[in-house]
Amino acid sequence: MTEKLLLSFSLQFNLQVISHAEDKTVLLSKGFEVEMYTGTPQGEAIGLSDRIVANLDGFVREPDSRNVEYTTAPLCSYDRLLCALLRPRQQLRAYLKTLGDYTLIPGSTLSLGGSDRFYRSDPNNPYHDFIENSYGTKVVTASIHINIGISEPELLMRLIRLVRVEAPLYLALSASSPFLDGRATGYHSTRWGLFPKTPPSVPLFTSHAHYIQWTQEQLKIGTMQNVRHLWSAVRPNGDRRPYDLNRIELRISDLMGDPIALLAITALLEARLWQAIADPSLDPLASSSFSPEDLVTVTDANEVAAARQSLDAPLQHWQDGQTILARDWIADIYQQVWEIARQRGFRCFLSPVQKILREGNTAQQWLKLHDNGFTCDQIIVQAIQGLAEQEKELEAKLCGALVA
């Protein structure tokens, strides 16, 4: 994201962040950074971001020109968030038609090919030079970053500790990258399985001061090129990192093309945060049998397991070390937070989590088709068509009704 747009995004969060009162109708502000591939209806990713960014407001370049990013303004209302996710895509789809027979491609990796080379979107950007030379096309992925507004620094750090150790659950729900270069890779999230987390080891931050000190040290020794170069599952964010913070940024999720499914896991995250705000014991530093260092080791292993098997991954619970399937852990949290979501008025947006647990995430659905004889090309083409039809239907039925 460009510095100008990043500052605008942060300032909007500053305006939207609300106090954590006991009012049961209050909701946290939420915003998304959405990365998507552009290409042909046959699934070939094509670099168009230079023209998109030049002609459409609200879109920014990624280092590789085959994907493009848009952000939604931070909003509290789930209804408005749905439309904020859909409308830029409809605008982008309309523009792509003016360029040729181009569309949006679901999934978080270059599913059907093209990972052998980098297509630079900004050849004169030195940071992009560093990214290409250091990581190659491992970073040419598409994902969703979920931002939740929290204004109090120490509360923010406490909540981030919980989100960090439970981040593998959101990866398990969102996994959508089982293919790379036209073959099944053995991962449900090839994106996270290959992604170069940077720096390789990130502690559980005990306080805002710890985060500041650690960031300064990483910049000094060169493990981070700048304050944005913290590519972990979750990170603190704000308009002047590491000092001024205003949101949690969950970065681990694969691209969820289905807006309803994305809002469902966002609702799960928000409800869990409200639960933790009310219950300080939901802090890994306060109620885990592991040391802080061992918690990081366990969480990293859980991320690897979730990248491979998503909802069917056996994970170690951060509280007691017991082995639990990701789907069972998610179902347990769902039951804990259901009443919170009901009281705050967003239960209906939470409930599709159960459908994901029942029917599988995108990766599992694609792999089932693959096991039944469909080729990667056939699966992706079908997914391209399905996503376009779903967006059109949701825009007409829900967003149109909201405006009316």
C-alpha positions as a Markdown table, in Angstrom:
| # | Residue | x | y | z |
|---|---|---|---|---|
| 1 | Met | 0.0 | 0.0 | 0.0 |
| 2 | Thr | 1.4 | 3.5 | -0.8 |
| 3 | Glu | 2.4 | 5.8 | 2.0 |
| 4 | Lys | -0.3 | 8.3 | 1.1 |
| 5 | Leu | -3.1 | 5.7 | 1.1 |
| 6 | Leu | -1.7 | 4.0 | 4.2 |
| 7 | Leu | -1.9 | 7.3 | 6.1 |
| 8 | Ser | -5.4 | 7.9 | 4.9 |
| 9 | Phe | -6.4 | 4.4 | 6.0 |
| 10 | Ser | -4.9 | 4.9 | 9.4 |
| 11 | Leu | -6.5 | 8.3 | 9.9 |
| 12 | Gln | -9.9 | 6.9 | 9.1 |
| 13 | Phe | -9.3 | 4.2 | 11.8 |
| 14 | Asn | -8.5 | 7.0 | 14.2 |
| 15 | Leu | -11.8 | 8.6 | 13.5 |
| 16 | Gln | -13.7 | 5.3 | 13.7 |
| 17 | Val | -12.1 | 3.7 | 16.8 |
| 18 | Ile | -14.6 | 3.8 | 19.6 |
| 19 | Ser | -14.4 | 3.4 | 23.3 |
| 20 | His | -14.9 | -0.1 | 24.8 |
| 21 | Ala | -18.0 | 0.7 | 26.8 |
| 22 | Glu | -20.5 | -1.8 | 28.3 |
| 23 | Asp | -23.0 | -0.8 | 25.6 |
| 24 | Lys | -23.9 | -4.1 | 24.1 |
| 25 | Thr | -24.8 | -2.6 | 20.7 |
| 26 | Val | -21.3 | -1.0 | 20.2 |
| 27 | Leu | -19.2 | -2.6 | 17.5 |
| 28 | Leu | -15.6 | -2.3 | 16.7 |
| 29 | Ser | -14.5 | -0.6 | 13.4 |
| 30 | Lys | -13.4 | -3.0 | 10.7 |
| 31 | Gly | -11.6 | -2.5 | 7.4 |
| 32 | Phe | -10.1 | -4.8 | 4.8 |
| 33 | Glu | -7.1 | -4.8 | 2.5 |
| 34 | Val | -8.1 | -7.0 | -0.4 |
| 35 | Glu | -5.5 | -8.3 | -2.9 |
| 36 | Met | -6.8 | -10.0 | -6.1 |
| 37 | Tyr | -5.3 | -11.3 | -9.3 |
| 38 | Thr | -6.4 | -10.0 | -12.7 |
| 39 | Gly | -6.3 | -12.1 | -15.8 |
| 40 | Thr | -8.3 | -14.0 | -18.4 |
| 41 | Pro | -11.5 | -16.1 | -17.9 |
| 42 | Gln | -9.3 | -19.1 | -18.5 |
| 43 | Gly | -7.3 | -18.3 | -15.3 |
| 44 | Glu | -4.1 | -16.9 | -16.7 |
| 45 | Ala | -2.9 | -14.1 | -14.5 |
| 46 | Ile | -2.1 | -10.9 | -16.5 |
| 47 | Gly | -0.3 | -7.8 | -15.2 |
| 48 | Leu | -2.7 | -4.9 | -15.4 |
| 49 | Ser | -2.2 | -3.0 | -12.2 |
| 50 | Asp | -0.3 | 0.0 | -13.8 |
| 51 | Arg | -3.4 | 0.8 | -15.9 |
| 52 | Ile | -5.8 | 0.1 | -13.0 |
| 53 | Val | -4.1 | 2.3 | -10.6 |
| 54 | Ala | -3.7 | 5.1 | -13.2 |
| 55 | Asn | -7.4 | 5.1 | -14.0 |
| 56 | Leu | -9.3 | 4.0 | -10.9 |
| 57 | Asp | -9.3 | 5.7 | -7.5 |
| 58 | Gly | -8.8 | 3.5 | -4.4 |
| 59 | Phe | -6.6 | 0.9 | -6.0 |
| 60 | Val | -2.9 | 0.5 | -5.4 |
| 61 | Arg | -0.1 | -1.6 | -6.8 |
| 62 | Glu | 1.5 | -4.6 | -5.3 |
| 63 | Pro | 5.2 | -5.3 | -6.3 |
| 64 | Asp | 4.0 | -7.7 | -9.0 |
| 65 | Ser | 1.6 | -6.3 | -11.6 |
| 66 | Arg | -0.6 | -9.3 | -11.7 |
| 67 | Asn | -2.4 | -8.5 | -8.6 |
| 68 | Val | -3.9 | -5.2 | -7.3 |
| 69 | Glu | -5.1 | -4.1 | -3.9 |
| 70 | Tyr | -8.1 | -2.1 | -2.7 |
| 71 | Thr | -9.1 | -1.1 | 0.8 |
| 72 | Thr | -12.4 | -0.6 | 2.5 |
| 73 | Ala | -13.0 | 2.3 | 4.8 |
| 74 | Pro | -13.2 | 1.3 | 8.5 |
| 75 | Leu | -16.9 | 0.7 | 9.3 |
| 76 | Cys | -18.7 | -0.8 | 12.2 |
| 77 | Ser | -21.8 | -2.0 | 10.3 |
| 78 | Tyr | -21.5 | -5.5 | 8.7 |
| 79 | Asp | -24.2 | -4.5 | 6.1 |
| 80 | Arg | -22.1 | -1.6 | 5.0 |
| 81 | Leu | -18.9 | -3.6 | 5.0 |
| 82 | Leu | -20.5 | -6.1 | 2.6 |
| 83 | Cys | -21.2 | -3.4 | 0.1 |
| 84 | Ala | -17.8 | -1.8 | 0.7 |
| 85 | Leu | -16.2 | -5.1 | -0.3 |
| 86 | Leu | -18.4 | -5.6 | -3.4 |
| 87 | Arg | -18.6 | -2.2 | -5.0 |
| 88 | Pro | -14.9 | -1.7 | -5.8 |
| 89 | Arg | -14.9 | -5.1 | -7.4 |
| 90 | Gln | -17.8 | -4.2 | -9.6 |
| 91 | Gln | -16.0 | -1.0 | -10.6 |
| 92 | Leu | -12.9 | -2.9 | -11.3 |
| 93 | Arg | -14.7 | -5.6 | -13.4 |
| 94 | Ala | -16.3 | -2.8 | -15.5 |
| 95 | Tyr | -12.9 | -1.2 | -16.1 |
| 96 | Leu | -11.3 | -4.5 | -17.0 |
| 97 | Lys | -13.9 | -5.0 | -19.7 |
| 98 | Thr | -12.7 | -1.8 | -21.4 |
| 99 | Leu | -9.2 | -3.3 | -21.6 |
| 100 | Gly | -10.3 | -6.6 | -23.1 |
| 101 | Asp | -11.6 | -10.0 | -22.0 |
| 102 | Tyr | -10.3 | -9.8 | -18.5 |
| 103 | Thr | -11.7 | -10.7 | -15.1 |
| 104 | Leu | -10.8 | -11.3 | -11.4 |
| 105 | Ile | -9.2 | -14.6 | -10.5 |
| 106 | Pro | -10.0 | -16.2 | -7.0 |
| 107 | Gly | -7.4 | -18.0 | -5.0 |
| 108 | Ser | -4.2 | -16.9 | -3.2 |
| 109 | Thr | -1.5 | -18.3 | -5.5 |
| 110 | Leu | -0.7 | -18.4 | -9.2 |
| 111 | Ser | -2.8 | -21.5 | -9.4 |
| 112 | Leu | -2.4 | -22.2 | -13.1 |
| 113 | Gly | 1.1 | -21.0 | -13.8 |
| 114 | Gly | 3.5 | -18.0 | -13.9 |
| 115 | Ser | 5.5 | -18.4 | -10.7 |
| 116 | Asp | 8.7 | -18.7 | -12.7 |
| 117 | Arg | 9.2 | -15.0 | -13.0 |
| 118 | Phe | 8.4 | -11.6 | -11.4 |
| 119 | Tyr | 6.4 | -9.0 | -13.3 |
| 120 | Arg | 7.3 | -5.8 | -11.7 |
| 121 | Ser | 4.6 | -3.1 | -11.3 |
| 122 | Asp | 7.1 | -0.4 | -10.4 |
| 123 | Pro | 10.6 | -1.1 | -11.7 |
| 124 | Asn | 12.1 | 2.0 | -10.2 |
| 125 | Asn | 10.9 | 1.2 | -6.6 |
| 126 | Pro | 14.0 | 0.2 | -4.5 |
| 127 | Tyr | 11.8 | -1.5 | -1.9 |
| 128 | His | 10.4 | -3.7 | -4.7 |
| 129 | Asp | 13.9 | -4.4 | -5.8 |
| 130 | Phe | 14.7 | -5.7 | -2.4 |
| 131 | Ile | 11.5 | -7.8 | -2.3 |
| 132 | Glu | 12.1 | -9.4 | -5.7 |
| 133 | Asn | 15.7 | -10.1 | -5.0 |
| 134 | Ser | 15.1 | -11.5 | -1.5 |
| 135 | Tyr | 11.9 | -13.5 | -1.9 |
| 136 | Gly | 11.2 | -14.0 | -5.6 |
| 137 | Thr | 7.6 | -15.0 | -6.5 |
| 138 | Lys | 7.0 | -16.5 | -3.0 |
| 139 | Val | 5.4 | -13.1 | -2.2 |
| 140 | Val | 3.3 | -12.9 | -5.4 |
| 141 | Thr | 0.2 | -13.9 | -3.5 |
| 142 | Ala | -3.3 | -12.6 | -3.0 |
| 143 | Ser | -4.8 | -12.4 | 0.5 |
| 144 | Ile | -7.1 | -10.6 | 2.9 |
| 145 | His | -5.8 | -8.4 | 5.7 |
| 146 | Ile | -8.5 | -7.9 | 8.3 |
| 147 | Asn | -8.1 | -4.7 | 10.4 |
| 148 | Ile | -9.9 | -4.2 | 13.7 |
| 149 | Gly | -9.8 | -0.8 | 15.4 |
| 150 | Ile | -8.5 | -0.7 | 19.0 |
| 151 | Ser | -7.2 | 2.6 | 20.3 |
| 152 | Glu | -5.7 | 1.8 | 23.7 |
| 153 | Pro | -2.1 | 0.6 | 23.2 |
| 154 | Glu | -1.8 | -1.8 | 26.1 |
| 155 | Leu | -5.2 | -3.4 | 25.4 |
| 156 | Leu | -4.2 | -3.6 | 21.7 |
| 157 | Met | -1.0 | -5.5 | 22.7 |
| 158 | Arg | -2.9 | -7.9 | 25.0 |
| 159 | Leu | -5.5 | -8.7 | 22.3 |
| 160 | Ile | -2.8 | -9.2 | 19.7 |
| 161 | Arg | -1.2 | -11.8 | 21.9 |
| 162 | Leu | -4.5 | -13.8 | 21.8 |
| 163 | Val | -5.0 | -13.3 | 18.1 |
| 164 | Arg | -1.4 | -14.4 | 17.4 |
| 165 | Val | -1.8 | -17.8 | 19.1 |
| 166 | Glu | -5.2 | -18.3 | 17.5 |
| 167 | Ala | -4.3 | -17.0 | 14.0 |
| 168 | Pro | -3.9 | -20.6 | 12.6 |
| 169 | Leu | -7.7 | -21.0 | 13.1 |
| 170 | Tyr | -8.4 | -18.1 | 10.7 |
| 171 | Leu | -6.0 | -19.6 | 8.2 |
| 172 | Ala | -7.8 | -22.9 | 8.5 |
| 173 | Leu | -11.1 | -21.2 | 7.7 |
| 174 | Ser | -9.8 | -19.1 | 4.8 |
| 175 | Ala | -7.4 | -21.5 | 3.0 |
| 176 | Ser | -7.9 | -21.1 | -0.7 |
| 177 | Ser | -4.5 | -21.9 | -2.4 |
| 178 | Pro | -4.1 | -25.7 | -2.9 |
| 179 | Phe | -2.7 | -25.2 | -6.4 |
| 180 | Leu | 0.5 | -23.7 | -7.9 |
| 181 | Asp | 1.5 | -23.8 | -11.5 |
| 182 | Gly | -1.3 | -26.2 | -12.4 |
| 183 | Arg | -0.8 | -28.8 | -9.8 |
| 184 | Ala | -1.9 | -29.7 | -6.2 |
| 185 | Thr | 1.0 | -28.8 | -3.9 |
| 186 | Gly | 0.1 | -30.8 | -0.8 |
| 187 | Tyr | -0.9 | -27.6 | 1.0 |
| 188 | His | -4.4 | -26.2 | 1.6 |
| 189 | Ser | -2.7 | -22.8 | 1.9 |
| 190 | Thr | 0.3 | -22.9 | -0.4 |
| 191 | Arg | 0.5 | -19.2 | 0.1 |
| 192 | Trp | 1.2 | -19.4 | 3.8 |
| 193 | Gly | 3.2 | -22.6 | 3.4 |
| 194 | Leu | 5.7 | -20.8 | 1.2 |
| 195 | Phe | 5.4 | -17.2 | 2.4 |
| 196 | Pro | 8.6 | -15.8 | 3.8 |
| 197 | Lys | 7.5 | -14.7 | 7.3 |
| 198 | Thr | 9.8 | -11.8 | 8.3 |
| 199 | Pro | 11.6 | -11.5 | 10.6 |
| 200 | Pro | 11.7 | -15.3 | 11.0 |
| 201 | Ser | 11.2 | -15.1 | 14.8 |
| 202 | Val | 8.7 | -12.6 | 16.3 |
| 203 | Pro | 8.1 | -12.7 | 20.1 |
| 204 | Leu | 4.8 | -12.3 | 21.9 |
| 205 | Phe | 5.0 | -8.6 | 22.8 |
| 206 | Thr | 4.6 | -8.1 | 26.5 |
| 207 | Ser | 3.8 | -4.4 | 26.2 |
| 208 | His | 3.7 | -1.5 | 23.8 |
| 209 | Ala | 7.2 | -0.5 | 25.0 |
| 210 | His | 8.4 | -4.0 | 24.2 |
| 211 | Tyr | 7.1 | -3.7 | 20.7 |
| 212 | Ile | 8.7 | -0.3 | 20.2 |
| 213 | Gln | 12.1 | -1.6 | 21.5 |
| 214 | Trp | 12.0 | -4.8 | 19.4 |
| 215 | Thr | 11.1 | -2.9 | 16.2 |
| 216 | Gln | 13.9 | -0.4 | 16.7 |
| 217 | Glu | 16.3 | -3.3 | 17.2 |
| 218 | Gln | 15.1 | -5.0 | 14.0 |
| 219 | Leu | 15.5 | -1.9 | 11.9 |
| 220 | Lys | 19.0 | -1.4 | 13.4 |
| 221 | Ile | 20.3 | -4.9 | 12.6 |
| 222 | Gly | 18.5 | -5.0 | 9.2 |
| 223 | Thr | 16.1 | -7.9 | 9.7 |
| 224 | Met | 13.4 | -5.3 | 8.8 |
| 225 | Gln | 13.9 | -2.8 | 6.0 |
| 226 | Asn | 11.2 | -0.5 | 7.3 |
| 227 | Val | 8.3 | -0.5 | 9.8 |
| 228 | Arg | 6.0 | -2.2 | 7.2 |
| 229 | His | 8.5 | -5.1 | 6.8 |
| 230 | Leu | 6.9 | -7.1 | 9.6 |
| 231 | Trp | 5.3 | -10.0 | 7.7 |
| 232 | Ser | 3.8 | -12.1 | 10.5 |
| 233 | Ala | 0.4 | -13.6 | 11.0 |
| 234 | Val | -0.8 | -10.6 | 12.9 |
| 235 | Arg | 0.8 | -7.2 | 13.7 |
| 236 | Pro | 0.0 | -3.9 | 15.4 |
| 237 | Asn | -0.7 | -1.1 | 12.9 |
| 238 | Gly | -1.3 | 2.6 | 12.9 |
| 239 | Asp | -0.3 | 5.8 | 11.3 |
| 240 | Arg | 3.1 | 6.1 | 12.9 |
| 241 | Arg | 4.4 | 2.6 | 13.7 |
| 242 | Pro | 5.6 | 1.5 | 16.2 |
| 243 | Tyr | 4.6 | 4.6 | 18.3 |
| 244 | Asp | 1.0 | 5.5 | 17.3 |
| 245 | Leu | -1.2 | 2.4 | 17.0 |
| 246 | Asn | -4.9 | 2.1 | 16.3 |
| 247 | Arg | -5.7 | -1.4 | 15.0 |
| 248 | Ile | -5.0 | -5.1 | 14.9 |
| 249 | Glu | -4.0 | -6.3 | 11.4 |
| 250 | Leu | -4.6 | -10.0 | 10.9 |
| 251 | Arg | -2.5 | -10.9 | 7.8 |
| 252 | Ile | -2.6 | -14.7 | 7.8 |
| 253 | Ser | -5.9 | -15.2 | 5.9 |
| 254 | Asp | -5.9 | -16.5 | 2.4 |
| 255 | Leu | -8.1 | -14.6 | -0.1 |
| 256 | Met | -11.8 | -15.3 | 0.7 |
| 257 | Gly | -13.6 | -14.4 | -2.5 |
| 258 | Asp | -17.0 | -15.0 | -0.9 |
| 259 | Pro | -17.8 | -11.8 | 1.0 |
| 260 | Ile | -20.3 | -13.6 | 3.2 |
| 261 | Ala | -17.6 | -16.1 | 4.3 |
| 262 | Leu | -15.1 | -13.2 | 4.9 |
| 263 | Leu | -17.6 | -11.3 | 7.1 |
| 264 | Ala | -18.2 | -14.6 | 9.0 |
| 265 | Ile | -14.6 | -15.0 | 10.1 |
| 266 | Thr | -14.4 | -11.3 | 10.8 |
| 267 | Ala | -17.4 | -11.7 | 13.1 |
| 268 | Leu | -15.8 | -14.6 | 14.8 |
| 269 | Leu | -12.7 | -12.5 | 15.3 |
| 270 | Glu | -14.6 | -9.5 | 16.6 |
| 271 | Ala | -16.7 | -11.6 | 19.0 |
| 272 | Arg | -13.6 | -13.2 | 20.3 |
| 273 | Leu | -12.0 | -9.8 | 20.9 |
| 274 | Trp | -15.1 | -8.6 | 22.8 |
| 275 | Gln | -14.9 | -11.7 | 24.9 |
| 276 | Ala | -11.2 | -11.0 | 25.6 |
| 277 | Ile | -11.8 | -7.3 | 26.4 |
| 278 | Ala | -14.2 | -8.4 | 29.1 |
| 279 | Asp | -12.0 | -11.3 | 30.3 |
| 280 | Pro | -8.3 | -10.4 | 30.8 |
| 281 | Ser | -7.5 | -14.0 | 31.6 |
| 282 | Leu | -7.8 | -14.7 | 27.8 |
| 283 | Asp | -4.2 | -13.6 | 27.6 |
| 284 | Pro | -1.6 | -16.2 | 26.7 |
| 285 | Leu | 0.8 | -14.6 | 29.1 |
| 286 | Ala | -1.7 | -14.9 | 31.9 |
| 287 | Ser | -3.2 | -18.4 | 31.4 |
| 288 | Ser | -1.0 | -20.7 | 29.4 |
| 289 | Ser | 1.0 | -23.6 | 30.7 |
| 290 | Phe | 3.7 | -22.6 | 28.2 |
| 291 | Ser | 6.5 | -20.0 | 28.5 |
| 292 | Pro | 6.3 | -17.1 | 26.1 |
| 293 | Glu | 9.1 | -18.6 | 24.0 |
| 294 | Asp | 7.4 | -22.0 | 23.9 |
| 295 | Leu | 4.1 | -20.3 | 22.9 |
| 296 | Val | 5.8 | -18.8 | 19.9 |
| 297 | Thr | 7.2 | -22.3 | 19.0 |
| 298 | Val | 3.8 | -23.9 | 19.4 |
| 299 | Thr | 2.0 | -21.2 | 17.4 |
| 300 | Asp | 4.5 | -21.4 | 14.5 |
| 301 | Ala | 4.0 | -25.2 | 14.4 |
| 302 | Asn | 0.3 | -24.7 | 14.4 |
| 303 | Glu | 0.6 | -22.3 | 11.4 |
| 304 | Val | 2.5 | -24.9 | 9.5 |
| 305 | Ala | -0.1 | -27.6 | 10.3 |
| 306 | Ala | -3.0 | -25.3 | 9.3 |
| 307 | Ala | -1.3 | -24.4 | 6.0 |
| 308 | Arg | -1.1 | -28.1 | 5.2 |
| 309 | Gln | -4.4 | -29.4 | 6.4 |
| 310 | Ser | -6.5 | -26.4 | 7.3 |
| 311 | Leu | -9.7 | -27.4 | 9.2 |
| 312 | Asp | -8.4 | -31.0 | 9.6 |
| 313 | Ala | -5.1 | -30.0 | 11.1 |
| 314 | Pro | -4.2 | -31.3 | 14.5 |
| 315 | Leu | -3.1 | -28.3 | 16.6 |
| 316 | Gln | -1.8 | -27.7 | 20.1 |
| 317 | His | -4.0 | -25.5 | 22.2 |
| 318 | Trp | -2.2 | -22.6 | 23.6 |
| 319 | Gln | -3.7 | -22.9 | 27.1 |
| 320 | Asp | -2.8 | -26.5 | 28.0 |
| 321 | Gly | -1.0 | -28.0 | 25.1 |
| 322 | Gln | -3.7 | -30.6 | 24.3 |
| 323 | Thr | -4.0 | -31.7 | 20.7 |
| 324 | Ile | -7.3 | -30.5 | 19.1 |
| 325 | Leu | -8.4 | -30.5 | 15.5 |
| 326 | Ala | -8.7 | -26.9 | 14.0 |
| 327 | Arg | -12.4 | -27.4 | 13.2 |
| 328 | Asp | -13.1 | -28.5 | 16.8 |
| 329 | Trp | -11.2 | -25.6 | 18.3 |
| 330 | Ile | -13.1 | -23.2 | 16.0 |
| 331 | Ala | -16.5 | -24.8 | 16.9 |
| 332 | Asp | -15.6 | -24.4 | 20.6 |
| 333 | Ile | -14.8 | -20.7 | 20.3 |
| 334 | Tyr | -18.0 | -20.3 | 18.1 |
| 335 | Gln | -20.1 | -21.6 | 21.0 |
| 336 | Gln | -18.3 | -19.3 | 23.5 |
| 337 | Val | -18.9 | -16.1 | 21.5 |
| 338 | Trp | -22.3 | -16.8 | 20.0 |
| 339 | Glu | -24.2 | -15.0 | 22.7 |
| 340 | Ile | -21.8 | -12.0 | 22.5 |
| 341 | Ala | -22.6 | -11.8 | 18.7 |
| 342 | Arg | -26.3 | -12.0 | 19.4 |
| 343 | Gln | -26.3 | -9.3 | 22.1 |
| 344 | Arg | -24.3 | -7.0 | 19.8 |
| 345 | Gly | -26.5 | -7.6 | 16.8 |
| 346 | Phe | -24.2 | -9.4 | 14.4 |
| 347 | Arg | -25.1 | -13.1 | 15.0 |
| 348 | Cys | -26.4 | -13.5 | 11.5 |
| 349 | Phe | -23.0 | -12.6 | 10.1 |
| 350 | Leu | -21.3 | -15.1 | 12.4 |
| 351 | Ser | -23.5 | -18.1 | 11.6 |
| 352 | Pro | -21.9 | -18.9 | 8.1 |
| 353 | Val | -18.8 | -20.1 | 10.1 |
| 354 | Gln | -20.9 | -23.2 | 10.6 |
| 355 | Lys | -21.3 | -23.7 | 6.9 |
| 356 | Ile | -17.5 | -23.5 | 6.4 |
| 357 | Leu | -17.0 | -26.1 | 9.1 |
| 358 | Arg | -19.7 | -28.3 | 7.5 |
| 359 | Glu | -18.9 | -27.9 | 3.8 |
| 360 | Gly | -15.2 | -27.1 | 3.9 |
| 361 | Asn | -13.2 | -24.0 | 3.0 |
| 362 | Thr | -12.4 | -23.1 | -0.6 |
| 363 | Ala | -9.2 | -25.2 | -0.7 |
| 364 | Gln | -11.0 | -28.3 | 0.5 |
| 365 | Gln | -13.8 | -27.8 | -2.0 |
| 366 | Trp | -11.4 | -27.4 | -4.8 |
| 367 | Leu | -9.3 | -30.5 | -3.7 |
| 368 | Lys | -12.5 | -32.6 | -3.5 |
| 369 | Leu | -13.2 | -31.7 | -7.2 |
| 370 | His | -9.6 | -32.5 | -8.0 |
| 371 | Asp | -9.9 | -35.9 | -6.4 |
| 372 | Asn | -13.0 | -36.5 | -8.4 |
| 373 | Gly | -11.2 | -36.0 | -11.7 |
| 374 | Phe | -11.5 | -32.3 | -12.4 |
| 375 | Thr | -8.3 | -30.6 | -13.6 |
| 376 | Cys | -6.9 | -27.5 | -11.9 |
| 377 | Asp | -7.8 | -25.5 | -15.0 |
| 378 | Gln | -11.4 | -26.6 | -14.9 |
| 379 | Ile | -11.7 | -25.9 | -11.2 |
| 380 | Ile | -10.3 | -22.4 | -11.5 |
| 381 | Val | -12.4 | -21.5 | -14.5 |
| 382 | Gln | -15.5 | -22.7 | -12.7 |
| 383 | Ala | -14.4 | -20.6 | -9.6 |
| 384 | Ile | -13.9 | -17.5 | -11.7 |
| 385 | Gln | -17.4 | -17.8 | -13.1 |
| 386 | Gly | -19.0 | -18.5 | -9.8 |
| 387 | Leu | -17.3 | -15.6 | -8.1 |
| 388 | Ala | -18.5 | -13.1 | -10.7 |
| 389 | Glu | -22.1 | -14.5 | -10.5 |
| 390 | Gln | -22.1 | -14.3 | -6.7 |
| 391 | Glu | -20.9 | -10.7 | -6.6 |
| 392 | Lys | -23.5 | -9.6 | -9.1 |
| 393 | Glu | -26.3 | -11.3 | -7.2 |
| 394 | Leu | -25.2 | -9.9 | -3.8 |
| 395 | Glu | -24.7 | -6.4 | -5.2 |
| 396 | Ala | -28.2 | -6.5 | -6.7 |
| 397 | Lys | -30.1 | -8.1 | -3.8 |
| 398 | Leu | -28.3 | -6.7 | -0.7 |
| 399 | Cys | -26.5 | -3.5 | -1.6 |
| 400 | Gly | -29.3 | -2.3 | -3.7 |
| 401 | Ala | -31.7 | -2.8 | -0.8 |
| 402 | Leu | -29.4 | -1.1 | 1.6 |
| 403 | Val | -29.2 | 2.0 | -0.6 |
| 404 | Ala | -33.0 | 2.0 | -1.1 |
